[in-house]
Amino acid sequence: MFVLENGKDEQGKRIQIMRRGFKTKKEAEEEYNRVKYEIQQGIYVEPSKLMFSDYFKE
């Protein structure tokens, strides 16, 4: 499990990204590094539970 900071929202509350459920420490470290890199590059997109078909309806 890990938690990363991703700035603050409009109300000044910290935005945290949490991931868990890794089988090994190495898997967690790889995901941590990937997410951290995406945040630094400005390409991180928060996962959504929006269905693909619903995306096109909007």
C-alpha positions as CSV (number, residue, x, y, z in Angstrom):
1,M,0.0,0.0,0.0
2,F,1.1,3.5,-0.7
3,V,-0.2,7.1,-0.6
4,L,1.0,10.0,-2.8
5,E,0.2,13.7,-2.5
6,N,-1.2,15.3,-5.6
7,G,-1.5,19.0,-4.6
8,K,-4.6,20.6,-3.1
9,D,-8.2,21.0,-4.3
10,E,-10.2,24.3,-4.5
11,Q,-10.9,24.3,-0.8
12,G,-7.2,23.8,0.1
13,K,-7.7,20.1,1.1
14,R,-4.9,17.7,0.2
15,I,-5.5,15.4,-2.7
16,Q,-4.2,11.9,-1.9
17,I,-3.8,9.0,-4.3
18,M,-3.9,5.6,-2.5
19,R,-3.2,2.2,-3.9
20,R,-3.3,-1.1,-2.2
21,G,-3.6,-4.8,-2.9
22,F,-0.2,-5.6,-4.2
23,K,1.2,-9.1,-4.0
24,T,4.8,-8.0,-3.5
25,K,6.7,-5.0,-2.3
26,K,8.3,-4.8,-5.7
27,E,4.9,-4.5,-7.5
28,A,4.0,-1.7,-5.1
29,E,7.2,0.2,-5.7
30,E,6.8,-0.1,-9.5
31,E,3.3,1.3,-9.4
32,Y,4.4,4.0,-6.9
33,N,7.2,5.1,-9.3
34,R,4.8,5.0,-12.3
35,V,2.2,7.1,-10.7
36,K,4.7,9.6,-9.3
37,Y,6.3,10.0,-12.7
38,E,2.9,10.7,-14.3
39,I,2.1,13.3,-11.7
40,Q,5.5,15.0,-12.2
41,Q,4.9,15.0,-16.0
42,G,1.4,16.3,-15.7
43,I,-0.1,13.3,-17.5
44,Y,-1.8,11.5,-14.5
45,V,-5.4,10.8,-15.0
46,E,-7.5,9.6,-12.0
47,P,-9.1,6.2,-12.8
48,S,-12.9,6.4,-13.2
49,K,-15.6,3.8,-12.9
50,L,-17.4,5.4,-15.8
51,M,-18.5,2.8,-18.3
52,F,-17.2,3.2,-21.9
53,S,-20.7,3.3,-23.3
54,D,-21.7,6.0,-20.8
55,Y,-18.6,8.1,-21.8
56,F,-20.0,8.4,-25.3
57,K,-23.4,9.3,-24.1
58,E,-22.0,12.3,-22.2
